[in-house]
Amino acid sequence: AVAKQALQAGKDVFVEKPMALTYEQGAELVSLANERGRVLMVGHVLEYHPAIVKLRELVDTGELGKIRYIYSNRLSLGKVRREENALWSLAPHDVAIILRLMGQLPFQVSATGGSYVTPNIADVTVTNLLFDNGVRSHIFVSWLHPFKEQRLVVVGEKKMASFEDVGKKLVLYDQRVELQEGQPVPIKGDGTEIAFAADEPLRLECQAFLRAVETREPALTDGASGLEVLSVLQAAQRSLVMNGEPVTLPVPGLSAVARAGVRV
């Protein structure tokens, strides 16, 4: 509501993730920003993390080869929330990064989870994404976990990469599976730690917003990209309440996409 009022008042808006509670509300914000010529940026701060930027470079330059699988673990003990589930609280960052690495939306989303502290508020969820090129991804989030882990792994046909946010390490593994005489053979190589800048992601994110305001050019995490993340979250939530039944994107009834001129 505050973001909508600010856009209506002719203000540029930087809104925290997720950009709205429903896809329809998010599409309305994007449409309003487009109509008023205002900057709308969403706070997916990890997209500005220097390690994630470096990982994107490895993917975009073909260092890993064709992506085969991506998974993300975001786990800890607490903070347990009672007004939102673990999916909406923890997974938006990982959804944003995976969509950026893939450069497209999944065509199918499924999610399962369990509510153990507060009835109907999932403390643990596993979300599966299926892309039209056969790539799969899963996002495991929990605030009922014995230790903290924030890890993103990208498996490519040539190499693999792992980013551990807790330990601040990005490692490139020269490992793969090759067919030799018709048999799959694991090729194991050393892991090389990849250096990345020590810049604070939040500062870089704020600078991106100021740059967008000054140049009038969309930020990396603009309203359109935020809406893509929201579409996956809403599909995952729908699947969650249906005990894991797959949901196909785009979800029927979300026709505001076309009106808002959003990438799909």
C-alpha positions in Angstrom: 0.0 0.0 0.0 2.8 2.4 0.9 4.7 1.6 -2.4 1.5 2.2 -4.4 0.9 5.6 -2.6 4.4 6.7 -3.3 4.2 5.8 -7.0 0.9 7.6 -7.2 2.5 10.7 -5.6 5.2 10.6 -8.4 8.0 9.2 -6.3 10.7 6.7 -7.3 10.3 3.6 -5.1 12.7 1.1 -3.6 10.6 -1.7 -2.0 11.9 -4.7 0.1 11.3 -8.2 -1.1 8.9 -9.6 -1.8 7.6 -6.6 -3.7 3.9 -7.5 -2.8 1.9 -10.1 -1.1 0.1 -11.2 -4.3 1.0 -11.3 -8.0 -1.9 -9.0 -8.8 -0.6 -6.4 -6.4 2.9 -6.6 -7.8 1.6 -6.3 -11.4 -0.3 -3.2 -10.4 2.9 -1.6 -9.0 4.8 -2.4 -12.2 2.0 -1.0 -14.4 1.7 2.1 -12.2 5.5 2.7 -12.4 5.4 2.4 -16.1 2.5 4.7 -16.5 4.1 7.4 -14.3 7.6 7.0 -15.6 8.9 6.2 -12.1 11.7 3.9 -10.9 10.6 0.8 -9.2 13.3 -1.4 -7.7 13.0 -4.5 -5.5 15.4 -5.3 -2.6 16.8 -8.6 -3.8 20.1 -7.7 -2.2 22.0 -10.9 -2.9 21.8 -10.2 -6.7 24.3 -7.4 -5.9 26.6 -9.7 -3.9 30.1 -9.6 -5.5 30.3 -13.4 -5.3 26.9 -13.8 -7.1 28.0 -11.3 -9.7 31.2 -13.4 -10.2 29.1 -16.6 -10.4 27.0 -15.0 -13.1 30.1 -14.2 -15.0 31.2 -17.9 -14.8 27.8 -19.0 -16.2 27.6 -16.3 -18.9 31.1 -16.9 -20.2 30.4 -20.7 -20.5 33.1 -21.6 -17.9 30.7 -24.2 -16.4 29.2 -25.3 -19.7 25.5 -25.9 -20.0 23.8 -25.7 -16.7 22.3 -29.0 -15.6 21.1 -28.4 -12.0 21.0 -25.7 -9.4 20.2 -26.1 -5.8 20.1 -23.7 -2.8 20.0 -24.3 0.9 19.1 -21.5 3.3 18.9 -23.0 6.7 19.2 -21.9 10.4 17.6 -22.1 13.8 15.3 -19.1 13.8 14.1 -16.4 13.4 10.8 -18.2 13.5 8.0 -16.0 12.2 4.3 -16.3 12.8 3.0 -13.9 10.1 4.7 -15.5 7.1 6.1 -19.0 6.3 9.6 -19.9 5.5 9.0 -19.9 1.8 8.1 -16.2 1.7 10.6 -15.2 4.3 13.7 -17.0 3.1 13.3 -18.2 -0.5 12.8 -14.9 -2.5 16.6 -14.3 -2.6 17.3 -17.8 -4.0 14.5 -17.6 -6.5 15.8 -14.3 -7.7 19.4 -15.6 -8.1 18.3 -18.8 -9.9 16.1 -16.9 -12.3 19.0 -14.6 -13.1 21.4 -17.4 -13.7 18.9 -19.2 -15.9 17.7 -16.1 -17.7 14.2 -17.4 -17.9 11.2 -18.5 -15.8 10.5 -22.1 -15.0 7.4 -23.6 -16.7 6.6 -25.7 -13.7 6.8 -25.2 -9.9 6.1 -27.6 -7.0 6.6 -27.2 -3.3 6.1 -29.2 -0.1 6.7 -28.3 3.5 5.8 -28.9 7.1 4.3 -26.7 9.9 5.6 -27.7 13.3 5.6 -24.5 15.4 2.6 -22.5 14.3 -0.4 -24.2 12.6 -0.5 -23.6 8.8 2.8 -21.6 8.8 5.4 -23.8 7.1 8.7 -23.9 8.9 10.4 -26.0 6.3 9.8 -26.0 2.5 11.4 -27.6 -0.6 10.5 -25.9 -3.8 11.3 -27.5 -7.2 11.6 -25.6 -10.4 11.5 -27.2 -13.9 12.8 -25.2 -16.9 11.9 -25.9 -20.5 15.5 -26.9 -21.4 15.4 -29.7 -18.9 17.3 -27.9 -16.1 15.9 -28.5 -12.7 16.5 -26.6 -9.4 15.5 -27.0 -5.8 15.4 -24.5 -3.0 15.5 -25.9 0.6 14.6 -23.4 3.3 14.1 -23.9 7.0 14.3 -22.1 10.3 14.2 -25.4 12.2 17.8 -26.5 11.5 20.6 -27.4 13.9 23.2 -25.2 12.1 23.3 -22.2 9.7 23.9 -22.9 6.1 23.5 -20.6 3.1 24.8 -22.4 0.0 24.2 -22.2 -3.7 25.5 -24.9 -6.0 25.5 -24.8 -9.8 26.2 -28.0 -11.7 27.4 -27.6 -15.3 28.3 -30.1 -17.9 32.0 -29.0 -17.7 32.5 -27.7 -14.2 30.6 -27.0 -11.0 30.5 -24.0 -8.6 29.6 -23.5 -5.0 29.0 -20.3 -3.1 28.9 -20.5 0.7 27.6 -17.2 2.1 28.4 -18.1 5.8 32.0 -18.9 5.0 32.2 -16.2 2.2 33.7 -18.7 -0.3 33.1 -19.1 -4.0 34.7 -22.3 -5.3 35.0 -23.6 -8.9 35.3 -27.3 -9.2 36.8 -28.9 -12.3 34.5 -31.9 -12.0 32.0 -33.5 -14.3 30.8 -36.9 -15.5 31.9 -38.1 -19.0 30.8 -41.1 -21.1 33.8 -43.4 -21.8 33.0 -46.4 -23.9 29.4 -45.9 -23.1 29.9 -45.8 -19.3 29.4 -42.7 -17.1 32.8 -41.9 -15.4 33.2 -39.2 -12.8 36.0 -36.9 -13.5 37.3 -35.4 -10.2 39.4 -32.3 -10.1 40.6 -29.8 -7.6 38.4 -27.0 -6.3 39.8 -23.5 -6.9 38.6 -20.6 -4.7 37.5 -17.7 -6.8 38.3 -14.2 -5.5 35.6 -11.6 -5.4 35.4 -8.0 -4.2 34.7 -7.3 -0.5 32.1 -4.7 -1.2 29.0 -4.7 1.0 26.0 -5.9 -1.0 23.6 -3.6 0.7 25.7 -0.6 -0.2 25.9 -1.8 -3.8 22.2 -2.2 -3.9 21.6 1.3 -2.6 24.0 2.7 -5.1 22.1 0.9 -7.9 18.9 2.6 -6.8 20.5 6.0 -6.8 22.0 5.3 -10.2 18.6 4.3 -11.5 17.1 7.5 -10.1 19.8 9.6 -11.7 19.9 7.9 -15.1 16.3 6.8 -15.4 17.5 3.4 -16.5 16.0 0.3 -14.9 18.0 -1.3 -12.1 19.1 -4.9 -12.2 16.3 -5.8 -9.8 13.6 -3.6 -11.3 9.9 -4.1 -10.9 9.7 -6.5 -13.9 12.3 -8.9 -12.4 10.7 -8.6 -9.0 7.4 -9.6 -10.5 9.0 -12.7 -12.1 10.2 -13.7 -8.6 6.7 -13.1 -7.2 5.1 -15.3 -9.9 7.3 -18.2 -8.8 6.6 -17.6 -5.1 2.9 -17.5 -5.7 3.0 -20.7 -7.8 5.1 -22.4 -5.0 2.6 -21.3 -2.4 -0.3 -22.7 -4.4 1.5 -26.0 -4.8 2.4 -26.0 -1.1 -1.3 -25.8 0.0 -2.1 -28.5 -2.6 0.5 -30.9 -0.9 3.0 -30.6 -3.7 0.9 -30.7 -6.8 2.8 -29.1 -9.7 1.7 -25.7 -10.9 2.3 -24.6 -14.4 3.5 -21.1 -15.3 2.1 -18.7 -16.3 -0.7 -19.4 -13.7 -4.2 -18.9 -15.3 -5.8 -15.7 -14.2 -2.7 -13.7 -13.9 -3.3 -11.8 -17.1 -2.0 -8.6 -15.6 1.4 -9.6 -16.9 0.5 -8.6 -20.5 -1.0 -5.3 -19.3 2.1 -4.5 -17.3 4.5 -5.3 -20.1 6.4 -7.7 -17.9 9.0 -10.2 -19.3 7.8 -13.8 -19.3 
